[in-house]
Structure formats: C-alpha cells, structure tokens
Amino acid sequence: MTVLAPAWSPTSSLQSSLVVLLLLLLLLLLSPGLQASPYDCYFDYSPVSSTFSGPISELTEYLIKDYPVTLASNLQDEKHCKALWSLFLAQGWMERLKTVAGSKMQKLLEKVNTEIYFVTSCAFQPLPRCLRLVQTNISHLLQDTFTQLLTLRSCIGKDCKNFSRCLEVQCQPESSTLLPPRSPGALGATELSQPPSPQLLLLLLLPVALVLPAAAWCLLWRRAKKRRRRRRRRRRRTSPPGEPTPPASCPQEVMLVQS
C-alpha cells in the first residue's frame, strides 16, 4: 500500500507563529499594566457627598484626647492633586486607627473613611522618599480632611474629571534645587508630566513583533526551497531514463512511503 505524506511546508510554521503572536498580544492587552489607561483615576460624577462635614464633626466632638498621627508637610502644590494626595494619606490613617480604636470610635472612623474612600479607586504609586511626615493630632488631620474635601467638591466630576496625572505623589523641591522662575505662560503650560501610555508602547512594539515572524518565515522558506532544489537534482541524477520527475513549480513535495 502506498501512503502519500506531505513534506514540511513553511506555511504551517507561519501559521503557528501567527497564532503564538496573537496570543501574546492578547495577554499584553489584558495585563494590568496596560489596563491602567488614562482613565484609572477618572470621576465622571462627584464622589464628595454634600454631608461630609457631619461625620467629621461627629468624630471631632467624640475625641476625648487627640491621637498622634502624621501629616505631609511638603506636598507639591499642584492644582487639585495636592487635595487628592492629602485625602489618600488621610484614608490610610482611618484604616489604621480602626484597628486600635474601640467599637464606638470604629463606627465614627468608618463614617469618615466612607467619605474619602473614593481615593482608593486611583492606582497611586508608592510614596516617594522625599515626602516629609510631621507628627500632629488627629483633630488637625480631620480639619485638613475637611478643607481638602471642600476644595475638591467644587471641581471633581464637573470641570475636572481626569486625575491620572496625580497618581505620582510629588514633593516640593528643596531650596537648593529650586528651578529659576519661568514666565507665566510656561507655568500654565507645564503640569504634572504624564508617563508614556502603555498603549503607545504596544503600538511601537507591534511592527517589530510582526516583522520578526515574517523574517523567520522568509528564512525558512529559502532554506526549504534550496533543499527541494537539491533533492530534484539528486533525483535527476539517480532516476533511470524515461522515469517522470516532479515538476519544478510544484509547491510541495510528496514522499512515497512504501508499506
């Protein structure tokens, strides 16, 4: 019995390479780093309630003695970002205080925490080493929280919705590294620098990812073509006169396996 077995073809290798490439691109698109789009700290509504002052006042009045906490003393004075950074630090203190407070105070801390919990939807970067935290009383922390909520309430979800540029907490520059004064136009044009978008990096890498499989396919196809030519030459030399030989334009060879 004669069995026809198709020889190796570079098209099958190309198909496998394309499948692997598509799977890699799919994994990149679904990775958390790429999902962190410019909308990873975006508010299309105002998360600041109209009654946020109530829980803060209630907790302030309940405090028999002040608890020692810390406040950042050198946050960069960026418009709206500073308020968000301060609330981010205050929310961390609310979580820590709940673990050591009594049942009554835990409920009051949870109410205040609920008012500022919206900051957890922003993927803040780790705090910088330059940040200076000074010890103060919790009453000062609550007063600062009230002030920052009041600052954001007039803007967040309305005129300012995208806070992606605030994800990196920044410190005020030291006096020895202060930059020379710039013109008002330059100051208005320079805000927090945004890192390159992950989607942009993916688009830049996409041509490279497409060229490499194509180059590999061309190399394999040339090698296969040379092998076919050598086999045809051997067959012409070894085949007896009158025996037909496969045409030169045949796209793939057929090997005869005798059983």
Secondary structure as GFF3:
##gff-version 3
##sequence-region A 1 259
A	DSSP	beta_strand	2	6	.	.	.	ID=ss1
A	DSSP	alpha_helix	10	30	.	.	.	ID=ss2
A	DSSP	alpha_helix	32	35	.	.	.	ID=ss3
A	DSSP	alpha_helix	53	62	.	.	.	ID=ss4
A	DSSP	beta_strand	68	72	.	.	.	ID=ss5
A	DSSP	alpha_helix	81	98	.	.	.	ID=ss6
A	DSSP	alpha_helix	103	116	.	.	.	ID=ss7
A	DSSP	three_ten_helix	117	121	.	.	.	ID=ss8
A	DSSP	beta_strand	133	137	.	.	.	ID=ss9
A	DSSP	alpha_helix	138	153	.	.	.	ID=ss10
A	DSSP	three_ten_helix	164	166	.	.	.	ID=ss11
A	DSSP	three_ten_helix	175	177	.	.	.	ID=ss12
A	DSSP	alpha_helix	184	189	.	.	.	ID=ss13
A	DSSP	alpha_helix	198	238	.	.	.	ID=ss14
A	DSSP	beta_strand	254	258	.	.	.	ID=ss15
###
